[in-house]
Amino acid sequence: MRGVRHATAIQTALTKLIRIDQGAIAAAGPESADWDLLDRYWTTNSDLLRSAAAHGLAERSGLLADTVRIPLAFMSLRIGRIAAYDKLIGAIIRDDAGEPHEPGRVLRRQLDWLHRRRTPASTLEALAWGIQALDDVVNDRKAEGYDWSPGRTDAKQAVPADPWPRLTGYQGLIPPATQREQLPIVIAADVDPALRDRIQAGLEIVGSEKAAEWMKKNRANRNIQPANVERLRRDIEGGLYQFNPMPIVFDSDGNLLNGQHRLTAVKAAQREVPFLVVRGVDPKAYATFDTSARRPVTLDLEAAGGYEGTSNDPELVTAIAQEYWRWKLAPALAAKRAGGGEIAGSTRLPRPSVSEIQRIVKEQPRIAAARFWARKLKVLGRPAVMGFLAVDLAEAAEQVGVPVERAEEFLTALATGEGIERGSPVADLRDRLLRARATKSMRDRYEPMREIQAVFRQHVVGEGEVAEEQPKRRGRRRRNAEAS
């Protein structure tokens, strides 16, 4: 797709369409497809995909992301009903278009209501509802509302996703050719002949036996970090591992220079994984590995809620997701590890992998929306902790049947001080936290969260104080100054 206009948007849409054809659109795992497969589908569907991108990007709506509109436009083109797509999108963008029960207007109200509650629909939910609404337009049906759930895969309870909606007449992508010519690796003519003759590269499938054999050549590498291996193993076993061109590297003497953590994880997971493998590297090149700054996690924040956006949103949402992992998911993994079956060698809480962070943000839309509260409540505590707190209070309210709006009103009062009576528990809590923040007298970064949780549960949802065990800290006790 190099040189194609809107290539990134088309690639994302094509990936979703492939996963729909495969019946894996709602399955856990990386939202990516093999490059070879993408290229083959692009060859047979390029004209329709270009046209779908032109329609999908012609009129934009903050309620429906590009990654939803382009697949909907493609499906409409595939069944020869692009006018149905235009009617649907027109009603979403212009709220006064059509009757109140027109599918587009109903879908708009549903998406707008969730957006205003700061719990926007996920990309998958919006796409599923969009297909249901488009099918209603195609069949000239009125609508009351749309429903599709992606299910849950958290540690407490696994709930399967609802059956994926179908569009009348849609038969999927145009199938690619079954055979594809195998192309040789291209080496530029002006590459140093000595380097060209020494370096060998290729894509190889690595299983546990091959990984164990290669690890015998791991003679001069860094110490293996069990926590890194554990994250990779979870990704591999859970189908979350994403292929990337970071290679397994051997030097000219056959020693392993790069990839020890991935190979150890493959060995532990007893699965096969494709890796790019490079052999013949100068042993002295090892000193130049991993010297770049750490890359931020890539998140689809437009689909997760595109308001109040700033350049640091991915970092903030990642930090909130890490707190969610720490409090909601990591304790169960730690308990499982204590009972055996996990890679030994670490007594700390397991840290999430990049793929696990991406899945958490995808499955928990409140986390992306919580960046609003993270900024608003930073006068009381660390933004990431305050963002997680907003998610936790909303869940606590839902569990006991209290409207989520009560949690939002409670947090707004804490942040602004408006509408609370002097001497009330909420006012006393706010004054106490502001003093502790100003004097840096908090015991740790979670003290404000614990106090807010206790007051909320006692005076808003009526549960009384709930003592939630704090996860074990990593490393030494932090100074009070760092808690600010």
C-alpha positions as CSV (number, residue, x, y, z in Angstrom):
1,M,0.0,0.0,0.0
2,R,3.0,2.3,-0.1
3,G,2.2,5.5,-1.8
4,V,-1.6,5.0,-1.5
5,R,-3.6,7.9,-0.1
6,H,-4.9,7.2,3.4
7,A,-2.8,4.1,3.5
8,T,-2.9,3.8,7.3
9,A,-6.7,4.1,7.5
10,I,-7.2,1.6,4.7
11,Q,-4.8,-0.9,6.3
12,T,-6.7,-0.7,9.6
13,A,-10.0,-1.1,7.8
14,L,-8.8,-4.0,5.8
15,T,-7.5,-5.7,8.9
16,K,-10.9,-5.5,10.5
17,L,-12.6,-6.8,7.4
18,I,-10.2,-9.8,7.3
19,R,-10.9,-10.6,11.0
20,I,-14.7,-10.4,10.3
21,D,-14.2,-12.9,7.4
22,Q,-12.2,-15.1,9.7
23,G,-14.8,-15.0,12.5
24,A,-12.1,-13.5,14.8
25,I,-13.2,-9.9,15.0
26,A,-14.2,-10.2,18.7
27,A,-11.6,-12.7,19.7
28,A,-8.8,-11.7,22.1
29,G,-5.5,-11.0,20.4
30,P,-3.6,-8.3,18.5
31,E,-5.6,-6.3,16.0
32,S,-3.2,-7.0,13.2
33,A,-2.9,-9.3,10.2
34,D,0.1,-10.9,8.5
35,W,1.6,-8.5,6.0
36,D,1.6,-11.1,3.2
37,L,-2.1,-11.7,3.8
38,L,-2.9,-7.9,3.8
39,D,-1.0,-7.6,0.5
40,R,-2.9,-10.4,-1.1
41,Y,-6.3,-9.0,0.0
42,W,-5.2,-5.6,-1.1
43,T,-4.5,-6.9,-4.6
44,T,-8.0,-8.2,-5.1
45,N,-9.9,-5.4,-3.2
46,S,-7.9,-2.3,-3.9
47,D,-10.5,-0.5,-6.0
48,L,-13.3,-1.1,-3.6
49,L,-11.1,-0.1,-0.6
50,R,-10.0,3.1,-2.3
51,S,-13.6,4.0,-3.0
52,A,-14.6,3.0,0.6
53,A,-11.9,5.3,2.0
54,A,-13.2,8.2,-0.2
55,H,-16.7,7.7,1.1
56,G,-15.7,7.0,4.7
57,L,-13.5,10.1,5.0
58,A,-15.7,12.5,2.9
59,E,-17.9,13.4,5.9
60,R,-16.4,12.9,9.4
61,S,-18.2,12.6,12.7
62,G,-16.6,12.6,16.2
63,L,-19.1,9.9,17.2
64,L,-18.0,7.4,14.5
65,A,-14.3,6.9,13.9
66,D,-12.6,6.5,10.5
67,T,-11.9,2.9,11.5
68,V,-15.7,2.2,11.6
69,R,-16.9,4.3,8.7
70,I,-14.5,2.8,6.1
71,P,-15.4,-0.8,6.8
72,L,-19.1,0.2,6.7
73,A,-18.6,1.9,3.4
74,F,-16.7,-1.1,2.0
75,M,-19.5,-3.5,3.0
76,S,-22.1,-1.2,1.4
77,L,-20.1,-1.0,-1.8
78,R,-19.7,-4.8,-1.8
79,I,-23.5,-5.3,-1.8
80,G,-24.1,-2.4,-4.2
81,R,-25.9,-0.3,-1.7
82,I,-23.6,2.7,-1.1
83,A,-26.7,4.9,-1.0
84,A,-27.7,3.1,2.2
85,Y,-24.3,4.0,3.8
86,D,-24.7,7.7,2.7
87,K,-28.2,7.8,4.3
88,L,-26.9,6.3,7.5
89,I,-24.0,8.6,7.9
90,G,-26.0,11.6,6.9
91,A,-28.4,11.0,9.7
92,I,-25.6,10.5,12.2
93,I,-23.8,13.8,11.2
94,R,-27.0,15.9,10.7
95,D,-29.3,15.0,13.7
96,D,-32.3,16.6,12.0
97,A,-32.1,14.3,9.0
98,G,-34.9,11.7,8.9
99,E,-37.6,10.5,11.3
100,P,-36.8,9.9,15.0
101,H,-36.7,6.1,14.5
102,E,-34.5,6.2,11.4
103,P,-31.5,3.9,12.1
104,G,-28.9,6.7,11.7
105,R,-30.6,9.0,14.2
106,V,-31.1,6.1,16.7
107,L,-27.4,5.2,16.5
108,R,-26.4,8.8,16.9
109,R,-28.4,9.2,20.1
110,Q,-27.0,6.0,21.4
111,L,-23.4,7.0,20.7
112,D,-23.9,10.5,21.9
113,W,-25.4,9.4,25.2
114,L,-22.4,7.2,26.0
115,H,-20.0,9.9,24.9
116,R,-21.6,12.5,27.2
117,R,-21.4,10.0,30.1
118,R,-17.6,9.7,29.3
119,T,-18.0,6.0,28.7
120,P,-17.8,6.0,24.9
121,A,-18.4,2.9,22.9
122,S,-15.4,0.9,21.9
123,T,-14.4,0.6,18.2
124,L,-15.8,-2.9,18.1
125,E,-19.1,-1.9,19.7
126,A,-19.5,1.1,17.3
127,L,-18.7,-1.1,14.3
128,A,-21.2,-3.8,15.4
129,W,-23.9,-1.3,16.0
130,G,-23.1,0.4,12.7
131,I,-23.6,-2.9,10.8
132,Q,-26.9,-3.5,12.6
133,A,-28.0,0.1,11.7
134,L,-26.8,-0.3,8.1
135,D,-28.7,-3.6,7.8
136,D,-31.9,-1.8,9.0
137,V,-31.4,0.9,6.3
138,V,-30.8,-1.7,3.6
139,N,-34.0,-3.5,4.7
140,D,-36.0,-0.3,5.3
141,R,-36.6,-1.0,9.0
142,K,-37.1,1.4,11.9
143,A,-35.1,1.0,15.0
144,E,-35.3,1.5,18.8
145,G,-31.7,0.9,19.7
146,Y,-28.7,-1.4,19.0
147,D,-27.1,-4.0,21.2
148,W,-23.9,-6.0,20.9
149,S,-21.4,-6.9,23.7
150,P,-17.7,-7.9,23.2
151,G,-17.9,-10.1,26.3
152,R,-15.3,-10.0,29.1
153,T,-12.0,-11.8,29.7
154,D,-11.0,-10.5,33.1
155,A,-9.7,-12.6,35.9
156,K,-13.0,-12.8,37.8
157,Q,-15.4,-14.0,35.1
158,A,-15.2,-14.8,31.4
159,V,-18.2,-13.9,29.3
160,P,-18.3,-14.7,25.6
161,A,-18.9,-12.1,23.0
162,D,-22.3,-11.8,21.3
163,P,-22.6,-13.3,17.8
164,W,-21.2,-10.8,15.3
165,P,-23.9,-8.9,13.3
166,R,-24.4,-9.7,9.6
167,L,-25.2,-7.4,6.8
168,T,-27.8,-8.7,4.3
169,G,-26.1,-9.8,1.1
170,Y,-22.5,-9.2,2.3
171,Q,-20.3,-12.1,1.3
172,G,-17.0,-10.8,2.6
173,L,-13.8,-9.6,0.9
174,I,-13.0,-10.7,-2.6
175,P,-10.8,-13.7,-1.9
176,P,-7.1,-13.4,-2.8
177,A,-5.3,-15.7,-5.2
178,T,-4.5,-19.0,-3.6
179,Q,-0.9,-19.1,-4.9
180,R,1.7,-16.4,-4.5
181,E,5.1,-16.2,-6.1
182,Q,7.9,-16.5,-3.5
183,L,10.1,-13.4,-3.8
184,P,13.8,-13.5,-2.9
185,I,15.4,-11.2,-0.3
186,V,16.5,-8.0,-2.0
187,I,20.1,-6.8,-1.3
188,A,21.1,-3.4,-2.7
189,A,24.0,-3.5,-5.2
190,D,25.9,-0.8,-3.3
191,V,26.1,-2.7,0.0
192,D,29.6,-3.5,1.2
193,P,30.4,-6.9,-0.4
194,A,32.0,-8.1,2.9
195,L,28.8,-7.3,4.8
196,R,26.6,-8.8,2.1
197,D,28.5,-12.0,2.1
198,R,28.5,-12.3,5.9
199,I,24.9,-11.4,6.9
200,Q,22.1,-13.9,6.5
201,A,18.5,-13.0,7.3
202,G,15.2,-14.9,7.1
203,L,11.8,-15.5,8.7
204,E,11.7,-18.7,10.8
205,I,9.2,-20.5,13.0
206,V,10.6,-21.1,16.4
207,G,9.2,-23.7,18.8
208,S,10.2,-24.7,22.3
209,E,12.9,-27.2,21.1
210,K,14.6,-24.8,18.7
211,A,14.4,-22.1,21.4
212,A,16.1,-24.3,24.0
213,E,18.8,-25.2,21.4
214,W,19.4,-21.5,20.6
215,M,19.6,-20.6,24.3
216,K,22.6,-22.9,24.7
217,K,24.4,-20.3,22.6
218,N,23.5,-17.5,25.0
219,R,27.0,-17.1,26.6
220,A,27.7,-13.4,27.0
221,N,24.3,-11.7,27.3
222,R,22.6,-9.8,30.2
223,N,20.9,-11.5,33.1
224,I,17.5,-12.7,32.2
225,Q,14.7,-10.7,33.8
226,P,11.9,-13.2,34.9
227,A,9.3,-10.5,34.8
228,N,10.0,-9.7,31.2
229,V,9.8,-13.4,30.3
230,E,6.5,-13.7,32.2
231,R,4.9,-10.8,30.2
232,L,6.1,-12.3,26.9
233,R,4.8,-15.8,27.9
234,R,1.4,-14.5,28.8
235,D,1.2,-12.7,25.4
236,I,2.2,-15.8,23.5
237,E,-0.2,-18.1,25.4
238,G,-3.0,-15.6,25.2
239,G,-2.6,-15.0,21.4
240,L,-1.5,-11.4,22.1
241,Y,2.0,-11.6,20.8
242,Q,2.5,-9.2,17.9
243,F,5.1,-10.0,15.2
244,N,7.6,-7.2,14.8
245,P,10.8,-6.9,12.8
246,M,13.1,-6.9,15.9
247,P,15.2,-9.9,15.0
248,I,16.8,-12.8,16.9
249,V,20.5,-12.0,16.4
250,F,23.5,-14.3,16.2
251,D,27.1,-13.1,15.8
252,S,29.6,-14.5,13.3
253,D,30.7,-17.0,15.9
254,G,27.2,-18.4,16.4
255,N,26.6,-16.7,19.8
256,L,23.1,-15.3,20.6
257,L,23.3,-11.5,20.9
258,N,19.6,-10.6,21.0
259,G,16.3,-12.4,21.8
260,Q,17.0,-14.3,25.0
261,H,13.8,-13.2,26.7
262,R,11.6,-14.1,23.7
263,L,13.2,-17.5,23.3
264,T,12.9,-18.2,27.0
265,A,9.2,-17.3,26.8
266,V,8.7,-19.5,23.8
267,K,10.3,-22.3,25.7
268,A,8.0,-21.8,28.7
269,A,4.8,-21.3,26.6
270,Q,5.5,-24.5,24.5
271,R,4.2,-22.6,21.4
272,E,5.6,-21.8,17.9
273,V,6.2,-18.1,17.1
274,P,7.6,-16.5,13.8
275,F,10.7,-14.5,14.3
276,L,13.0,-12.6,11.9
277,V,16.5,-14.1,12.4
278,V,19.8,-12.4,11.5
279,R,23.1,-14.3,11.5
280,G,26.7,-13.2,11.0
281,V,26.7,-9.9,12.9
282,D,30.0,-8.5,14.2
283,P,30.3,-9.5,17.9
284,K,31.4,-5.9,18.7
285,A,27.9,-4.6,17.5
286,Y,26.4,-6.0,20.7
287,A,27.4,-2.8,22.6
288,T,25.2,-0.7,20.3
289,F,21.9,-2.7,21.0
290,D,19.0,-1.2,22.9
291,T,20.5,2.3,23.3
292,S,17.4,4.2,22.1
293,A,14.7,5.8,24.3
294,R,11.8,3.6,25.3
295,R,8.9,3.9,22.9
296,P,5.4,4.8,24.2
297,V,2.5,2.4,23.9
298,T,0.4,2.8,20.8
299,L,-3.3,3.3,21.6
300,D,-6.4,3.9,19.5
301,L,-7.6,6.9,21.5
302,E,-9.9,8.3,18.8
303,A,-12.0,5.2,19.1
304,A,-11.7,5.2,22.9
305,G,-13.0,8.8,23.2
306,G,-11.5,11.6,21.3
307,Y,-12.4,14.6,23.4
308,E,-10.1,16.7,25.6
309,G,-7.2,15.4,23.6
310,T,-3.6,16.5,24.2
311,S,-0.2,15.3,23.0
312,N,0.4,13.4,26.3
313,D,-2.8,11.4,26.2
314,P,-1.2,8.0,25.3
315,E,1.2,8.3,28.2
316,L,-1.5,9.3,30.6
317,V,-4.0,6.6,29.5
318,T,-1.2,4.0,29.6
319,A,-0.4,5.0,33.2
320,I,-4.1,4.8,34.2
321,A,-4.3,1.3,32.5
322,Q,-1.2,0.3,34.5
323,E,-2.9,1.2,37.8
324,Y,-6.0,-0.7,36.6
325,W,-3.8,-3.7,36.0
326,R,-2.1,-3.3,39.4
327,W,-5.3,-3.2,41.4
328,K,-7.8,-5.2,39.4
329,L,-5.8,-7.9,37.5
330,A,-2.3,-8.4,38.9
331,P,-3.4,-9.7,42.3
332,A,-5.1,-12.7,40.7
333,L,-2.0,-13.4,38.6
334,A,0.3,-13.1,41.7
335,A,-1.9,-15.6,43.5
336,K,-1.8,-18.0,40.6
337,R,2.0,-17.7,40.6
338,A,2.3,-18.3,44.3
339,G,0.4,-21.5,43.8
340,G,2.7,-22.7,41.1
341,G,2.6,-22.9,37.4
342,E,4.2,-19.5,36.8
343,I,7.9,-18.7,35.9
344,A,9.7,-18.6,39.2
345,G,12.3,-16.0,40.3
346,S,10.2,-12.8,41.1
347,T,8.2,-12.0,44.2
348,R,6.8,-8.7,42.8
349,L,3.5,-8.2,41.3
350,P,3.6,-9.0,37.6
351,R,3.8,-6.0,35.3
352,P,1.6,-5.8,32.1
353,S,3.0,-6.2,28.7
354,V,2.3,-3.7,25.9
355,S,-0.3,-6.0,24.3
356,E,-2.0,-6.4,27.7
357,I,-2.2,-2.6,28.1
358,Q,-3.7,-2.3,24.6
359,R,-6.3,-5.0,25.5
360,I,-7.2,-3.3,28.8
361,V,-7.8,0.1,27.1
362,K,-9.8,-1.6,24.4
363,E,-12.0,-3.7,26.8
364,Q,-12.4,-1.0,29.4
365,P,-13.5,2.3,27.6
366,R,-13.7,4.1,30.9
367,I,-9.9,4.0,31.2
368,A,-9.4,6.3,28.2
369,A,-12.3,8.5,29.3
370,A,-10.7,8.8,32.8
371,R,-7.9,11.0,31.5
372,F,-10.5,13.9,32.0
373,W,-10.7,13.1,35.7
374,A,-6.9,12.5,36.0
375,R,-6.3,16.1,35.0
376,K,-9.2,17.5,37.0
377,L,-8.2,15.7,40.3
378,K,-4.5,16.2,40.1
379,V,-4.8,18.9,42.8
380,L,-5.5,15.9,45.2
381,G,-3.2,13.2,44.0
382,R,-1.1,11.8,41.1
383,P,-3.0,12.0,37.8
384,A,-2.7,8.3,37.0
385,V,-4.0,7.2,40.4
386,M,-6.8,9.7,40.2
387,G,-7.8,8.5,36.8
388,F,-7.9,4.9,38.0
389,L,-9.9,6.1,41.0
390,A,-12.6,7.5,38.7
391,V,-12.9,4.1,37.0
392,D,-13.0,2.3,40.3
393,L,-15.8,4.5,41.8
394,A,-17.9,4.2,38.6
395,E,-17.6,0.4,38.9
396,A,-18.3,0.4,42.6
397,A,-21.5,2.5,42.0
398,E,-22.7,0.1,39.2
399,Q,-22.1,-2.9,41.5
400,V,-24.6,-1.7,44.0
401,G,-27.1,-0.2,41.6
402,V,-26.2,3.5,42.2
403,P,-26.2,5.7,39.1
404,V,-22.7,6.4,37.8
405,E,-23.6,10.1,37.7
406,R,-23.5,10.1,41.5
407,A,-19.8,9.1,41.3
408,E,-19.2,11.9,38.8
409,E,-20.9,14.4,41.0
410,F,-18.8,13.3,44.0
411,L,-15.6,13.7,42.0
412,T,-16.6,17.1,40.7
413,A,-17.3,18.3,44.2
414,L,-13.9,17.0,45.4
415,A,-12.1,18.7,42.4
416,T,-13.8,22.1,42.6
417,G,-15.2,22.3,46.2
418,E,-18.5,23.6,44.7
419,G,-21.8,22.5,46.1
420,I,-20.5,20.8,49.3
421,E,-21.4,21.9,52.8
422,R,-18.7,23.1,55.1
423,G,-18.0,20.5,57.8
424,S,-19.5,17.7,55.7
425,P,-17.4,14.5,55.3
426,V,-16.7,15.4,51.6
427,A,-15.6,18.9,52.5
428,D,-13.4,17.6,55.4
429,L,-11.8,15.1,53.1
430,R,-11.1,17.7,50.4
431,D,-9.4,20.0,52.9
432,R,-7.4,17.2,54.4
433,L,-6.1,16.1,51.0
434,L,-5.3,19.6,49.9
435,R,-3.2,20.2,53.0
436,A,-1.4,16.8,52.7
437,R,-0.7,17.6,49.0
438,A,0.7,21.0,49.8
439,T,2.8,19.9,52.7
440,K,3.9,16.6,51.0
441,S,2.9,14.7,54.1
442,M,1.2,11.8,52.4
443,R,2.5,8.4,53.3
444,D,2.4,7.1,49.7
445,R,0.8,7.9,46.4
446,Y,-2.2,5.7,47.2
447,E,-3.2,7.4,50.4
448,P,-5.6,10.0,48.7
449,M,-7.2,7.1,46.7
450,R,-7.8,5.0,49.8
451,E,-9.4,7.9,51.7
452,I,-11.6,8.9,48.8
453,Q,-12.7,5.3,48.3
454,A,-13.6,5.0,52.0
455,V,-15.7,8.3,52.1
456,F,-17.4,7.4,48.7
457,R,-18.4,4.0,49.9
458,Q,-19.6,5.1,53.3
459,H,-21.4,8.3,52.3
460,V,-22.4,7.8,48.7
461,V,-23.1,4.1,48.0
462,G,-23.7,3.3,51.6
463,E,-21.4,0.3,51.9
464,G,-19.3,1.5,54.8
465,E,-15.6,1.6,54.7
466,V,-14.0,-1.1,52.5
467,A,-10.5,-2.1,53.3
468,E,-8.9,-3.1,50.0
469,E,-5.5,-4.7,50.3
470,Q,-2.8,-2.7,48.7
471,P,-0.5,-4.5,46.2
472,K,3.0,-5.1,47.4
473,R,5.3,-2.1,46.5
474,R,8.2,-2.6,44.2
475,G,11.6,-1.7,45.6
476,R,12.3,0.5,48.6
477,R,9.8,2.8,50.3
478,R,9.6,6.1,48.4
479,R,10.2,9.4,50.2
480,N,7.2,11.5,51.1
481,A,8.4,14.1,48.6
482,E,8.0,11.6,45.8
483,A,4.4,11.1,46.6
484,S,3.7,14.6,45.3
